[in-house]
């Protein structure tokens, strides 16, 4: 009888809420979100996308975007034309333009990362702060993840919003 009662209670339990990653500015306004899962959902400003995967596929503002994963990373294409390649390993994550020139480099050290441009000029730090990650430029607080490399992809304004969201979804799919 006790087993039957426990089974009934388990059926009534609500499923856990999906994890949502949110980036907020100093005023508390949400500037970016990422909801990992299949599909991955992301939004930056008023642009929102849904990405199927693990092979990336999304329709954004009338254009079809894809991601082709190979040994040298994932090539992100818009309407069949390569836009960028994402390549990474444990401590470094890089985004390259179609000619192979680095656009963004994310170097991990401990739980933090340094983000630099093609000339290795430091753009920002992403560091743990309590239960969140703090971004120094632009000043943001990100909750819902401890993956500083993921956060660096999502909040780097040097990259187009579509590319930021697709690269972030590629990391979580």
N, C-alpha and C positions, 0 to 999 in steps of 0.2 A: 504494500500500500504506500509506503514511504517513497518507493521508486516511482510509482505512478504520479504522486504529488510533485516530485522533483521534475518529472518530464513535462507536466503541465506548466510549471513555472518557467522552464526553459523555452517553451513555445511562446509564452507571453512576453519574453524579454525582447526589447527593441534592438534591432541591429545597430552596431556602432556607427556613429556619424562619420561620413567620409572626411578624411584629413584635407584641409584646405590651407595652402600657404598664402599668406597675405603680406604685402609690403605696404607700410603706412608711412606717410611723411610726418613732419614735425607737428602738424595740426591734427593728426590722427586720421586723415583721409586715406582711403585705400587707393593706391596708385597701380598696383599689379596683384593678380591672384593666379594661383596654379592649383588645380585639383587633379592630383595624380590618379590614374586609373585607366581603364579601357572603356571609353576613350579618355584621353587626357583633355582637360579643359583649362584654358588660360585666357586672361584678359589683361590688357594694358590700356589704361584710359577707357575710351569708348569702344575699342576694338576687342572683340571676343572671338575665340576660335575653339573648335573641337577637333582633336587630332586622333585619328585612328592609328593603331600600331600593333606590334612593334615596327613594322615598316611604316614610316611616317606618310600620312596622307591627310591633306586638309584643303578645303576651299576657303580662300580668304579674299574678300572684296572682288569676287569674280575671277580670281586666278587659282589654278590648281597647283598646290605645293606638294612636293614629295621629298622623301629622304631615302637615299640608297646607302646601306651600310656595307662597308668593305673593310679590309685589313688596315687601310690608311685613314679610317674614320667614316663619318657619315656625310655624304654630299647632299646638301639641301638645294633643291631646284624649284624654280617658279616657272610654270608652263614649259617644263622640259629643259630650261636653261639653268645651269649651275649658278648659284648665288654665293654659296659658302660651303666650307667643309669644317666639321667639328671633329677634333681628334683629341683624345686624352688618355691618361693613365692615372695611377693613384695620386701623384703629386702635381701634375700639370695638365691643364685643359686649354686648348687653343682653338681659335676660329680663324680660318684662312679664307681669303677671297679666291675667286676662281683661278687666278694666276699663281696661287700658292703663297701669297704675301700675307703675313700674319695681320689680322685685324684686332685681335684681343687675345691676351694671354692671362691665364689664371693660375697662380702658383700657390699651392697649399703648404701650410706649415702649422702643425698641430691642428686645432679646430678652426683656424683662421685662414684667409687667403689674401693675397695681394693681386690686384688687377692692373695690368699695364697695357700700353698700346704697342703698335708695331715697332716703335723705336725704344721699347722697354721703359718708357716714361710712366711712372706710377700714376694711376688714375684714381684708385680708391683702395681702401681696406674693408674687408668684411670680417668681423670678429664676434665671438660669442659674448653675449651680454644677458646673464640670467637665463631665462627660458627662450630667448630670442637671439637673433643675429643682428648686429648693428652695422650699417653701411655708413661710411663717413662722407661720401660725396657721390651723388646727392645724399643728404642726411635722411636715412630711412631706418625703420625697425621692421624686421621680418620675423613672423611667427609661423609655426607649423612645420618647421624643418630644422635640422642641425647641419644640413649639407651646404656649406658655405660656397662651394663651387657652383651648385645649382642656383643659389641666390645671386652670385656674380653674373651668371648668364641672364637671369630674369630682369635685373635692374640696371644693366649697363646701357645708358642712353646713347652711346656711340653707335650702337647697332640699331637697325630698323626694328620696330616692335614685332613685326611678323617673324623675323629671324630670332629675336630673343625668346619668343613664345615657343617656336618650333624647336630650338636648341634645348630649352628647358624641358619640354615634353619628351624629346629624344632621350634625355638623361633619365627620366623616370619610367619610361615605357619598357 
